[in-house]
């Protein structure tokens, strides 16, 4: 990890861009870690804040668009043939496809914040023959939110980044679980807002 951080400090924007694209095509790399660390480098004056945010947004947009077209051109056979290489078999496809079918555009916006989902929403959207125009706006809104939030988090943490990183490493699974619960809760509330209000009233 120390080697990666040292390399990242030397080639910040290039590595930030590459890591996010690779994560979104389902390579097991933590884009959030690098975005938060980029925010920390912004705090130190080693990176430019607007440029770091734009790099993250551009990389997320390109990554998810690439997976959309791979899914669109390859179809369901693409998952059956190559899905096991990125832990994306037919069962996981069916689950995410069901989510997208129920929620439509909303999931595309929030999927970036859900580990294990953001990597595959582009593939599923393409395979399901969602039109590119329908896919484009929510996918890019999500990319903007994702990049902005994590770069800003690293910048806001500042000198406390190292402390945050130690705690995050120790309680990573718990943090991921909390984040997933929060976003799933928001997602469910948005989908069933009327029913929930009627139930409690």
C-alpha positions in Angstrom: 0.0 0.0 0.0 2.9 2.4 0.8 4.3 1.8 -2.7 0.9 2.6 -4.2 0.6 5.8 -2.2 4.1 6.9 -3.2 3.4 6.2 -6.8 0.0 8.0 -6.5 1.7 11.1 -5.2 4.0 11.2 -8.2 1.3 10.6 -10.9 -1.8 11.7 -9.0 -4.3 12.6 -11.8 -3.3 9.8 -14.1 -3.5 7.1 -11.5 -6.8 8.5 -10.0 -8.3 8.4 -13.5 -7.1 4.8 -14.2 -8.1 3.4 -10.8 -11.7 4.7 -11.1 -12.1 3.4 -14.7 -10.7 0.0 -13.7 -12.9 -0.2 -10.7 -16.0 0.5 -12.7 -15.2 -2.2 -15.2 -15.2 -4.6 -12.1 -11.4 -4.8 -11.3 -11.2 -5.1 -7.5 -9.7 -1.7 -6.6 -11.1 0.8 -4.1 -11.9 4.0 -6.1 -13.2 5.6 -2.9 -9.8 5.2 -1.1 -7.9 6.9 -3.9 -10.5 9.7 -4.2 -10.4 10.4 -0.4 -6.6 10.3 -0.6 -6.7 12.7 -3.5 -8.8 15.0 -1.4 -6.1 14.8 1.3 -3.5 15.8 -1.3 -5.7 18.7 -2.2 -5.6 19.7 1.4 -1.8 19.5 1.4 -1.7 21.7 -1.8 -0.3 18.8 -3.9 -3.3 18.5 -6.1 -5.8 21.0 -7.5 -9.3 20.6 -6.1 -11.4 21.4 -9.3 -9.0 19.3 -11.4 -9.2 16.3 -9.0 -13.0 16.5 -8.9 -13.1 16.7 -12.8 -10.7 13.8 -13.1 -12.9 11.6 -10.9 -16.1 12.6 -12.7 -14.6 12.0 -16.1 -13.2 8.7 -15.1 -16.5 7.5 -13.6 -18.4 8.6 -16.7 -16.0 6.9 -19.1 -15.9 3.7 -16.9 -19.6 3.3 -16.7 -20.2 4.2 -20.3 -17.6 1.6 -21.4 -19.4 -1.1 -19.4 -22.7 0.0 -20.9 -21.5 -0.5 -24.4 -19.8 -3.8 -23.5 -23.1 -5.0 -22.2 -25.0 -3.6 -25.1 -22.8 -5.2 -27.7 -22.2 -8.5 -25.9 -25.7 -9.1 -24.6 -26.5 -11.7 -22.0 -24.1 -14.2 -23.6 -21.3 -11.8 -22.6 -22.2 -12.4 -18.9 -22.4 -16.2 -19.3 -19.1 -16.3 -21.1 -17.0 -13.7 -19.3 -18.9 -12.8 -16.1 -17.1 -15.3 -13.9 -13.8 -13.4 -14.5 -15.2 -10.4 -12.5 -17.5 -12.3 -10.1 -20.6 -11.4 -12.2 -22.5 -14.5 -12.9 -26.1 -14.8 -14.1 -27.5 -14.8 -10.5 -26.0 -11.4 -9.7 -27.0 -10.1 -13.1 -30.6 -11.1 -12.4 -30.7 -9.4 -9.0 -29.3 -6.1 -10.3 -31.5 -6.3 -13.4 -34.5 -6.7 -11.2 -33.4 -3.6 -9.2 -33.0 -1.5 -12.3 -36.3 -2.7 -13.7 -38.1 -1.6 -10.5 -36.3 1.6 -9.9 -35.2 2.7 -13.4 -33.1 5.8 -13.5 -32.9 6.2 -9.7 -30.6 3.3 -9.1 -28.2 4.6 -11.7 -27.7 7.7 -9.7 -27.1 6.0 -6.3 -25.4 2.8 -7.6 -22.0 4.4 -7.4 -22.3 4.5 -3.6 -23.3 0.8 -3.2 -20.3 -1.6 -3.2 -20.8 -4.6 -5.4 -23.5 -2.8 -7.4 -21.8 0.1 -9.1 -19.4 -2.2 -10.9 -22.2 -3.9 -12.8 -25.0 -1.3 -13.4 -23.4 -0.3 -16.7 -23.2 -3.9 -17.9 -26.8 -4.6 -16.9 -28.1 -1.4 -18.4 -26.5 -2.2 -21.7 -27.6 -5.9 -21.7 -31.2 -4.8 -20.8 -31.3 -2.6 -24.0 -31.9 0.5 -22.0 -31.5 3.4 -24.5 -28.3 5.3 -24.2 -30.2 8.6 -23.8 -32.1 7.1 -20.8 -28.9 5.8 -19.3 -26.8 8.9 -19.9 -28.3 11.5 -17.6 -28.7 9.6 -14.4 -25.4 7.7 -14.9 -23.5 11.0 -15.3 -25.4 12.7 -12.4 -24.3 9.8 -10.2 -20.7 10.1 -11.5 -20.7 13.8 -10.5 -22.0 13.1 -7.0 -19.6 10.2 -6.4 -16.5 12.1 -7.5 -17.5 15.3 -5.7 -18.4 13.6 -2.4 -15.3 11.6 -1.9 -12.8 14.2 -3.1 -14.5 16.7 -0.9 -14.5 14.3 2.0 -10.7 13.8 1.8 -10.2 17.6 1.6 -12.5 18.2 4.6 -10.8 15.5 6.7 -7.4 17.2 6.0 -4.8 16.2 8.6 -7.3 13.8 10.1 -7.2 11.6 7.0 -4.6 9.2 8.4 -6.7 8.7 11.6 -9.8 8.2 9.4 -7.9 5.7 7.2 -6.9 3.6 10.3 -10.4 3.6 11.6 -11.8 2.8 8.2 -9.4 -0.1 7.8 -10.4 -1.4 11.2 -14.1 -1.0 10.8 -14.3 -1.3 7.0 -17.0 -4.0 6.8 -19.1 -2.1 9.4 -18.8 1.2 7.5 -19.7 -0.5 4.2 -22.7 -2.1 5.8 -23.9 1.2 7.3 -23.4 3.0 3.9 -25.3 0.2 2.1 -28.2 0.3 4.7 -28.4 4.1 4.4 -28.6 4.1 0.6 -30.9 1.2 0.4 -33.1 2.9 2.9 -33.2 6.1 0.8 -33.8 4.0 -2.3 -36.7 2.1 -0.7 -38.2 5.2 0.7 -38.1 7.0 -2.7 -39.7 4.0 -4.4 -42.5 3.4 -1.8 -42.8 6.9 -0.3 -46.6 6.9 -0.6 -47.1 3.5 0.9 -44.8 4.3 3.8 -46.6 7.6 4.6 -50.0 5.9 4.4 -48.8 3.1 6.7 -47.6 5.5 9.5 -50.5 8.0 9.1 
